[in-house]
Amino acid sequence: MSRILEQLFAQERTFSYWQARPVPEGLVEAAFQLASLGPASANCEPLRLVLVRSPQAKEQLLFCVSTGNYEKVRTAPITATGAPQTAAPRL
């Protein structure tokens, strides 16, 4: 297995804690571009990715996360949620 694949699939883990500082917009854009290259859950494409930053918007997400994730959603600089886009986008 290549070193990169080994790191991605055997060593990396989801972060549960983070620094209390803003995430640079360029980093968010780069992560979004990478995420858009992979398949969505059960190959439900296109993927609709929503980035939530404001405390008010994060509060609205709490009803759909497990109780163990409440504080993570509340305190993360950005919370990302993804789902298949079920309707055609308006052009």
PyMOL CGO cylinders between C-alpha atoms (Angstrom):
from pymol import cmd
from pymol.cgo import CYLINDER

trace = [
    CYLINDER, 0.00, 0.00, 0.00, 1.36, 3.44, -0.83, 0.3, 1, 1, 1, 1, 1, 1,
    CYLINDER, 1.36, 3.44, -0.83, 2.38, 5.74, 1.99, 0.3, 1, 1, 1, 1, 1, 1,
    CYLINDER, 2.38, 5.74, 1.99, -0.44, 8.17, 1.18, 0.3, 1, 1, 1, 1, 1, 1,
    CYLINDER, -0.44, 8.17, 1.18, -3.13, 5.45, 1.12, 0.3, 1, 1, 1, 1, 1, 1,
    CYLINDER, -3.13, 5.45, 1.12, -1.75, 4.01, 4.34, 0.3, 1, 1, 1, 1, 1, 1,
    CYLINDER, -1.75, 4.01, 4.34, -2.03, 7.41, 6.00, 0.3, 1, 1, 1, 1, 1, 1,
    CYLINDER, -2.03, 7.41, 6.00, -5.53, 8.10, 4.67, 0.3, 1, 1, 1, 1, 1, 1,
    CYLINDER, -5.53, 8.10, 4.67, -7.11, 4.74, 5.45, 0.3, 1, 1, 1, 1, 1, 1,
    CYLINDER, -7.11, 4.74, 5.45, -5.13, 3.32, 8.35, 0.3, 1, 1, 1, 1, 1, 1,
    CYLINDER, -5.13, 3.32, 8.35, -3.88, 6.30, 10.35, 0.3, 1, 1, 1, 1, 1, 1,
    CYLINDER, -3.88, 6.30, 10.35, -6.19, 9.29, 9.89, 0.3, 1, 1, 1, 1, 1, 1,
    CYLINDER, -6.19, 9.29, 9.89, -9.17, 9.77, 12.15, 0.3, 1, 1, 1, 1, 1, 1,
    CYLINDER, -9.17, 9.77, 12.15, -11.99, 12.23, 12.51, 0.3, 1, 1, 1, 1, 1, 1,
    CYLINDER, -11.99, 12.23, 12.51, -11.06, 15.22, 14.60, 0.3, 1, 1, 1, 1, 1, 1,
    CYLINDER, -11.06, 15.22, 14.60, -13.17, 15.70, 17.71, 0.3, 1, 1, 1, 1, 1, 1,
    CYLINDER, -13.17, 15.70, 17.71, -11.36, 18.77, 19.00, 0.3, 1, 1, 1, 1, 1, 1,
    CYLINDER, -11.36, 18.77, 19.00, -10.06, 21.86, 17.23, 0.3, 1, 1, 1, 1, 1, 1,
    CYLINDER, -10.06, 21.86, 17.23, -8.47, 25.20, 17.78, 0.3, 1, 1, 1, 1, 1, 1,
    CYLINDER, -8.47, 25.20, 17.78, -10.71, 28.17, 18.54, 0.3, 1, 1, 1, 1, 1, 1,
    CYLINDER, -10.71, 28.17, 18.54, -9.79, 30.18, 15.45, 0.3, 1, 1, 1, 1, 1, 1,
    CYLINDER, -9.79, 30.18, 15.45, -11.37, 30.86, 12.07, 0.3, 1, 1, 1, 1, 1, 1,
    CYLINDER, -11.37, 30.86, 12.07, -10.73, 28.48, 9.20, 0.3, 1, 1, 1, 1, 1, 1,
    CYLINDER, -10.73, 28.48, 9.20, -9.16, 30.29, 6.22, 0.3, 1, 1, 1, 1, 1, 1,
    CYLINDER, -9.16, 30.29, 6.22, -11.58, 30.55, 3.29, 0.3, 1, 1, 1, 1, 1, 1,
    CYLINDER, -11.58, 30.55, 3.29, -8.95, 29.19, 0.87, 0.3, 1, 1, 1, 1, 1, 1,
    CYLINDER, -8.95, 29.19, 0.87, -8.65, 26.03, 2.96, 0.3, 1, 1, 1, 1, 1, 1,
    CYLINDER, -8.65, 26.03, 2.96, -12.43, 25.60, 2.98, 0.3, 1, 1, 1, 1, 1, 1,
    CYLINDER, -12.43, 25.60, 2.98, -12.54, 26.00, -0.81, 0.3, 1, 1, 1, 1, 1, 1,
    CYLINDER, -12.54, 26.00, -0.81, -9.71, 23.48, -1.30, 0.3, 1, 1, 1, 1, 1, 1,
    CYLINDER, -9.71, 23.48, -1.30, -11.45, 20.93, 0.94, 0.3, 1, 1, 1, 1, 1, 1,
    CYLINDER, -11.45, 20.93, 0.94, -14.72, 21.47, -0.93, 0.3, 1, 1, 1, 1, 1, 1,
    CYLINDER, -14.72, 21.47, -0.93, -13.00, 20.89, -4.27, 0.3, 1, 1, 1, 1, 1, 1,
    CYLINDER, -13.00, 20.89, -4.27, -11.49, 17.62, -3.00, 0.3, 1, 1, 1, 1, 1, 1,
    CYLINDER, -11.49, 17.62, -3.00, -14.81, 16.45, -1.53, 0.3, 1, 1, 1, 1, 1, 1,
    CYLINDER, -14.81, 16.45, -1.53, -16.56, 17.10, -4.83, 0.3, 1, 1, 1, 1, 1, 1,
    CYLINDER, -16.56, 17.10, -4.83, -14.27, 14.60, -6.58, 0.3, 1, 1, 1, 1, 1, 1,
    CYLINDER, -14.27, 14.60, -6.58, -15.41, 11.58, -4.59, 0.3, 1, 1, 1, 1, 1, 1,
    CYLINDER, -15.41, 11.58, -4.59, -18.71, 9.72, -4.67, 0.3, 1, 1, 1, 1, 1, 1,
    CYLINDER, -18.71, 9.72, -4.67, -21.44, 10.62, -2.23, 0.3, 1, 1, 1, 1, 1, 1,
    CYLINDER, -21.44, 10.62, -2.23, -23.04, 8.08, 0.09, 0.3, 1, 1, 1, 1, 1, 1,
    CYLINDER, -23.04, 8.08, 0.09, -24.45, 5.18, -1.96, 0.3, 1, 1, 1, 1, 1, 1,
    CYLINDER, -24.45, 5.18, -1.96, -23.31, 7.08, -5.08, 0.3, 1, 1, 1, 1, 1, 1,
    CYLINDER, -23.31, 7.08, -5.08, -26.15, 9.57, -4.64, 0.3, 1, 1, 1, 1, 1, 1,
    CYLINDER, -26.15, 9.57, -4.64, -24.79, 12.34, -6.78, 0.3, 1, 1, 1, 1, 1, 1,
    CYLINDER, -24.79, 12.34, -6.78, -24.61, 15.23, -7.15, 0.3, 1, 1, 1, 1, 1, 1,
    CYLINDER, -24.61, 15.23, -7.15, -23.58, 15.92, -3.60, 0.3, 1, 1, 1, 1, 1, 1,
    CYLINDER, -23.58, 15.92, -3.60, -25.09, 18.93, -1.90, 0.3, 1, 1, 1, 1, 1, 1,
    CYLINDER, -25.09, 18.93, -1.90, -22.67, 20.24, 0.68, 0.3, 1, 1, 1, 1, 1, 1,
    CYLINDER, -22.67, 20.24, 0.68, -23.74, 22.92, 3.14, 0.3, 1, 1, 1, 1, 1, 1,
    CYLINDER, -23.74, 22.92, 3.14, -21.18, 24.75, 5.26, 0.3, 1, 1, 1, 1, 1, 1,
    CYLINDER, -21.18, 24.75, 5.26, -22.63, 26.18, 8.46, 0.3, 1, 1, 1, 1, 1, 1,
    CYLINDER, -22.63, 26.18, 8.46, -20.76, 28.88, 10.38, 0.3, 1, 1, 1, 1, 1, 1,
    CYLINDER, -20.76, 28.88, 10.38, -23.16, 30.95, 12.46, 0.3, 1, 1, 1, 1, 1, 1,
    CYLINDER, -23.16, 30.95, 12.46, -24.17, 29.83, 15.96, 0.3, 1, 1, 1, 1, 1, 1,
    CYLINDER, -24.17, 29.83, 15.96, -27.84, 30.40, 15.05, 0.3, 1, 1, 1, 1, 1, 1,
    CYLINDER, -27.84, 30.40, 15.05, -27.64, 28.11, 12.02, 0.3, 1, 1, 1, 1, 1, 1,
    CYLINDER, -27.64, 28.11, 12.02, -25.74, 25.46, 14.00, 0.3, 1, 1, 1, 1, 1, 1,
    CYLINDER, -25.74, 25.46, 14.00, -28.53, 25.44, 16.59, 0.3, 1, 1, 1, 1, 1, 1,
    CYLINDER, -28.53, 25.44, 16.59, -30.92, 24.45, 13.79, 0.3, 1, 1, 1, 1, 1, 1,
    CYLINDER, -30.92, 24.45, 13.79, -28.78, 21.39, 13.02, 0.3, 1, 1, 1, 1, 1, 1,
    CYLINDER, -28.78, 21.39, 13.02, -28.90, 19.99, 16.54, 0.3, 1, 1, 1, 1, 1, 1,
    CYLINDER, -28.90, 19.99, 16.54, -32.18, 18.13, 16.05, 0.3, 1, 1, 1, 1, 1, 1,
    CYLINDER, -32.18, 18.13, 16.05, -30.56, 15.89, 13.42, 0.3, 1, 1, 1, 1, 1, 1,
    CYLINDER, -30.56, 15.89, 13.42, -27.28, 15.00, 15.16, 0.3, 1, 1, 1, 1, 1, 1,
    CYLINDER, -27.28, 15.00, 15.16, -26.73, 12.44, 17.90, 0.3, 1, 1, 1, 1, 1, 1,
    CYLINDER, -26.73, 12.44, 17.90, -26.46, 13.82, 21.40, 0.3, 1, 1, 1, 1, 1, 1,
    CYLINDER, -26.46, 13.82, 21.40, -22.78, 12.89, 21.44, 0.3, 1, 1, 1, 1, 1, 1,
    CYLINDER, -22.78, 12.89, 21.44, -22.20, 15.37, 18.63, 0.3, 1, 1, 1, 1, 1, 1,
    CYLINDER, -22.20, 15.37, 18.63, -24.11, 18.38, 20.05, 0.3, 1, 1, 1, 1, 1, 1,
    CYLINDER, -24.11, 18.38, 20.05, -21.06, 20.13, 21.46, 0.3, 1, 1, 1, 1, 1, 1,
    CYLINDER, -21.06, 20.13, 21.46, -18.98, 19.32, 18.39, 0.3, 1, 1, 1, 1, 1, 1,
    CYLINDER, -18.98, 19.32, 18.39, -21.55, 20.99, 16.13, 0.3, 1, 1, 1, 1, 1, 1,
    CYLINDER, -21.55, 20.99, 16.13, -21.95, 23.94, 18.50, 0.3, 1, 1, 1, 1, 1, 1,
    CYLINDER, -21.95, 23.94, 18.50, -18.24, 24.68, 18.90, 0.3, 1, 1, 1, 1, 1, 1,
    CYLINDER, -18.24, 24.68, 18.90, -16.70, 23.81, 15.53, 0.3, 1, 1, 1, 1, 1, 1,
    CYLINDER, -16.70, 23.81, 15.53, -15.57, 26.81, 13.47, 0.3, 1, 1, 1, 1, 1, 1,
    CYLINDER, -15.57, 26.81, 13.47, -17.47, 25.29, 10.52, 0.3, 1, 1, 1, 1, 1, 1,
    CYLINDER, -17.47, 25.29, 10.52, -19.90, 22.40, 10.43, 0.3, 1, 1, 1, 1, 1, 1,
    CYLINDER, -19.90, 22.40, 10.43, -20.30, 20.65, 7.07, 0.3, 1, 1, 1, 1, 1, 1,
    CYLINDER, -20.30, 20.65, 7.07, -23.27, 18.53, 6.21, 0.3, 1, 1, 1, 1, 1, 1,
    CYLINDER, -23.27, 18.53, 6.21, -23.74, 16.67, 2.97, 0.3, 1, 1, 1, 1, 1, 1,
    CYLINDER, -23.74, 16.67, 2.97, -26.63, 14.95, 1.27, 0.3, 1, 1, 1, 1, 1, 1,
    CYLINDER, -26.63, 14.95, 1.27, -27.65, 13.92, -2.22, 0.3, 1, 1, 1, 1, 1, 1,
    CYLINDER, -27.65, 13.92, -2.22, -29.25, 16.70, -4.20, 0.3, 1, 1, 1, 1, 1, 1,
    CYLINDER, -29.25, 16.70, -4.20, -32.66, 15.28, -5.00, 0.3, 1, 1, 1, 1, 1, 1,
    CYLINDER, -32.66, 15.28, -5.00, -33.98, 18.06, -7.21, 0.3, 1, 1, 1, 1, 1, 1,
    CYLINDER, -33.98, 18.06, -7.21, -32.40, 19.57, -10.28, 0.3, 1, 1, 1, 1, 1, 1,
    CYLINDER, -32.40, 19.57, -10.28, -30.70, 22.87, -9.57, 0.3, 1, 1, 1, 1, 1, 1,
    CYLINDER, -30.70, 22.87, -9.57, -32.35, 26.01, -10.92, 0.3, 1, 1, 1, 1, 1, 1,
    CYLINDER, -32.35, 26.01, -10.92, -30.30, 27.40, -13.78, 0.3, 1, 1, 1, 1, 1, 1,
]
cmd.load_cgo(trace, "trace")
